[in-house]
Amino acid sequence: MTEIELISELHANTRRTRITYRGRIAGRDVAIKCYRRPLFGLIHWIRAQRRGLKIRRAGGPVPEIVYSGWLAQRRCFCFATAFLDGYRPMRQVLREEASEERQYQLIRLLGTRMADIHRCGIEQPDGNLTNFLVNPQDDLAMVDEDDIRVYANPLPVGVAISNLANVAARLPDKSMVEALLSAYLERAFPSAPEQLDQGQFWKSVMGWKNLLERKRAKRNISATRRFD
């Protein structure tokens, strides 16, 4: 039987149906995502396994899978990956960074990496900034694998626009959104940036912002958070 130790909680969704812990498996540090509620959890766990393999075949920036299966002490299925020491959620890093120049540097990094991810055919439908991890060397990784989608080819432009706008909607200032977009275009369309319809992008950003505001109001979450 696999020896699994839970050490501390790292993150949970609002309904606490999916909770991520820092843990240890056979002496190795891991991040363990637990899928609560039996049927709901089973569906998401199966999805994480299947999509996890596709993401890695496509070259996505995700950590190594260490264990996937039943976690007896929580009576739920879990999906464990190598713990990325030194990495922190992009939301946390941006909130705690005192230098505005460094904030913009990180946002441009995110735009560049999103262009790389889209080129691999990978879409992270949940644009929450906690799903992107960054270390002091500016290496970026993705988590929340059960939500990630993988296409056989680079993302269709329309899907890419919506996905980029979803992430952009989490940024508080228009100038930050512009920095994200500029870095993305430089990497994705270096010689023909007009391939991305910027009017549609900005329209999509507003659509995502309105959706996020409605969700926050419904769940009684503050609408004034600087990064989401």
C-alpha positions as MATLAB code, in Angstrom:
seq = 'MTEIELISELHANTRRTRITYRGRIAGRDVAIKCYRRPLFGLIHWIRAQRRGLKIRRAGGPVPEIVYSGWLAQRRCFCFATAFLDGYRPMRQVLREEASEERQYQLIRLLGTRMADIHRCGIEQPDGNLTNFLVNPQDDLAMVDEDDIRVYANPLPVGVAISNLANVAARLPDKSMVEALLSAYLERAFPSAPEQLDQGQFWKSVMGWKNLLERKRAKRNISATRRFD';
ca = [
       0.000    0.000    0.000;
       1.267    3.479   -0.911;
       2.258    5.499    2.170;
       0.647    8.950    1.963;
       1.059   11.729    4.533;
      -0.901   14.991    4.398;
       1.043   17.919    5.875;
      -0.853   21.147    5.207;
      -3.649   22.546    3.050;
      -2.487   24.625    0.087;
      -5.683   25.589   -1.706;
      -9.385   24.756   -1.933;
     -12.215   25.771   -4.214;
     -15.111   27.752   -2.750;
     -17.290   24.673   -2.165;
     -14.335   22.625   -0.853;
     -15.088   19.789   -3.230;
     -11.474   19.887   -4.445;
      -8.740   20.483   -1.889;
      -5.001   20.502   -2.539;
      -2.564   19.562    0.225;
       1.168   19.535    0.566;
       2.103   15.983    1.455;
       4.667   13.243    1.302;
       4.554    9.941   -0.553;
       7.287    7.379    0.139;
       9.475   10.197    1.465;
       8.903   12.461   -1.532;
       7.312   15.929   -1.281;
       4.136   16.180   -3.348;
       1.075   18.301   -4.011;
      -2.014   16.127   -3.534;
      -5.345   17.166   -4.988;
      -8.268   15.453   -3.258;
     -11.599   15.083   -5.056;
     -14.389   15.148   -2.471;
     -17.967   13.885   -2.910;
     -17.852   10.310   -4.267;
     -19.435   10.486   -7.757;
     -18.434   14.083   -8.471;
     -14.907   13.369   -7.268;
     -14.574   10.187   -9.303;
     -15.501   12.041  -12.503;
     -12.932   14.784  -11.886;
     -10.244   12.300  -10.862;
     -10.715   10.272  -14.061;
     -10.602   13.515  -16.050;
      -7.372   14.559  -14.317;
      -5.722   11.234  -15.157;
      -6.726   11.265  -18.821;
      -5.957   14.922  -19.412;
      -2.758   14.727  -17.403;
      -1.306   12.229  -19.855;
      -2.356   14.338  -22.839;
      -0.869   17.497  -21.342;
       2.499   15.837  -20.824;
       2.544   14.358  -24.313;
       1.865   17.854  -25.676;
       4.777   19.293  -23.695;
       2.767   21.281  -21.154;
       4.629   22.870  -18.215;
       3.237   20.581  -15.514;
       5.006   18.641  -12.722;
       5.640   14.900  -12.771;
       2.818   12.586  -11.664;
       3.803   10.729   -8.480;
       0.570    8.945   -7.537;
      -3.032    8.706   -8.655;
      -5.607    6.617   -6.818;
      -7.591    6.123   -3.623;
      -6.683    8.080   -0.477;
      -8.063    5.976    2.383;
      -7.575    8.554    5.161;
      -9.828   11.059    3.344;
     -12.022    8.427    1.680;
     -11.625   10.033   -1.728;
      -9.655    9.806   -4.952;
      -6.531   11.902   -5.270;
      -4.002   13.006   -7.884;
      -0.476   13.745   -6.645;
       2.324   15.494   -8.507;
       5.871   16.422   -7.532;
       5.936   19.431   -5.210;
       7.580   22.344   -7.000;
       9.837   23.786   -4.351;
      10.240   27.546   -4.640;
       7.154   28.007   -6.835;
       4.239   30.149   -5.675;
       0.847   30.962   -7.228;
       1.053   33.898   -9.639;
      -1.787   35.618   -7.743;
       0.163   35.535   -4.482;
       3.393   36.718   -6.113;
       1.665   39.664   -7.825;
      -0.192   40.685   -4.664;
       2.941   40.633   -2.503;
       5.287   42.247   -5.026;
       6.055   45.839   -4.022;
       7.732   46.756   -7.312;
       5.322   47.736  -10.081;
       8.088   47.128  -12.607;
       8.418   43.540  -11.391;
       4.641   43.064  -11.536;
       4.652   44.059  -15.196;
       7.618   41.777  -15.832;
       5.657   38.845  -14.394;
       2.559   39.718  -16.423;
       4.611   39.825  -19.619;
       6.126   36.473  -18.664;
       2.614   35.062  -18.308;
       1.637   36.427  -21.734;
       4.681   34.841  -23.361;
       4.130   31.483  -21.691;
       0.460   31.475  -22.633;
       1.473   31.892  -26.267;
       3.775   28.857  -25.877;
       1.015   26.835  -24.224;
      -1.492   27.723  -26.948;
       1.023   26.739  -29.613;
       1.162   23.283  -27.962;
      -2.648   23.049  -28.260;
      -3.200   23.494  -24.515;
      -6.010   25.555  -23.005;
      -6.393   26.287  -19.282;
     -10.139   27.135  -19.173;
      -9.928   28.324  -15.560;
      -8.024   31.603  -15.830;
      -7.644   31.906  -12.050;
      -4.102   33.130  -11.372;
      -3.595   30.443   -8.703;
      -3.464   27.918  -11.563;
      -0.145   29.378  -12.727;
       2.923   28.920  -10.517;
       6.172   30.858  -10.844;
       9.584   30.621   -9.180;
      12.272   33.297   -8.637;
      13.997   32.191  -11.861;
      10.799   32.979  -13.814;
      10.011   29.364  -14.624;
       6.250   28.927  -14.975;
       4.155   25.821  -14.340;
       0.438   25.018  -14.559;
      -1.786   23.109  -12.148;
      -5.482   22.105  -11.947;
      -5.094   19.467  -14.644;
      -8.657   18.167  -14.612;
      -9.798   21.447  -16.196;
      -7.070   21.698  -18.861;
      -8.030   20.868  -22.454;
      -5.631   19.586  -25.115;
      -6.172   20.015  -28.866;
      -4.468   18.032  -31.606;
      -3.104   21.261  -33.126;
      -2.369   24.816  -31.903;
      -5.456   26.445  -30.399;
      -7.926   27.923  -32.903;
      -7.585   31.710  -32.804;
     -11.094   32.207  -31.381;
     -10.404   29.798  -28.507;
      -7.026   31.445  -27.880;
      -8.614   34.911  -27.718;
     -11.209   33.795  -25.178;
      -8.641   31.924  -23.083;
      -6.223   34.857  -23.008;
      -9.096   37.217  -22.164;
     -10.155   34.927  -19.304;
      -6.724   35.372  -17.710;
      -6.603   39.086  -18.577;
      -9.923   39.632  -16.768;
      -8.129   38.810  -13.488;
      -5.806   41.817  -13.850;
      -6.910   45.077  -12.214;
      -5.571   47.681  -14.648;
      -6.013   48.193  -18.384;
      -2.277   48.814  -18.741;
      -1.586   45.384  -17.233;
      -3.966   43.762  -19.700;
      -2.166   45.607  -22.496;
       1.180   44.276  -21.212;
      -0.183   40.702  -21.195;
      -1.585   41.096  -24.716;
       1.575   42.701  -26.090;
       3.815   39.912  -24.768;
       1.415   37.299  -26.126;
       1.329   38.846  -29.609;
       5.116   39.193  -29.757;
       5.484   35.443  -29.148;
       2.397   34.087  -30.941;
       2.295   36.362  -34.017;
       5.707   38.111  -34.253;
       5.288   39.107  -37.896;
       1.492   39.393  -38.169;
      -0.147   40.480  -34.877;
      -3.307   41.394  -36.789;
      -4.120   37.652  -36.914;
      -5.603   38.154  -33.454;
      -8.719   40.324  -33.485;
      -7.958   42.810  -30.713;
     -11.488   44.205  -30.756;
     -12.823   40.738  -30.035;
     -10.184   40.287  -27.347;
     -11.218   43.433  -25.439;
     -14.885   42.544  -25.798;
     -14.125   39.097  -24.372;
     -12.164   40.613  -21.463;
     -15.213   42.673  -20.473;
     -17.439   39.621  -20.810;
     -15.213   37.609  -18.478;
     -14.978   40.495  -15.980;
     -18.774   40.773  -15.836;
     -19.084   37.009  -15.359;
     -16.537   37.039  -12.533;
     -18.340   39.923  -10.804;
     -21.647   38.034  -10.943;
     -20.001   34.917   -9.517;
     -18.417   36.887   -6.670;
     -21.724   38.552   -5.834;
     -23.543   35.205   -5.846;
     -20.959   33.647   -3.528;
     -20.640   36.779   -1.336;
     -16.953   37.223   -2.279;
     -15.364   40.679   -2.282;
     -15.372   42.293   -5.720;
     -12.406   44.514   -4.870;
      -9.606   41.902   -4.919;
      -6.648   43.329   -6.835;
      -5.701   40.089   -8.569;
      -7.909   37.012   -8.977;
];
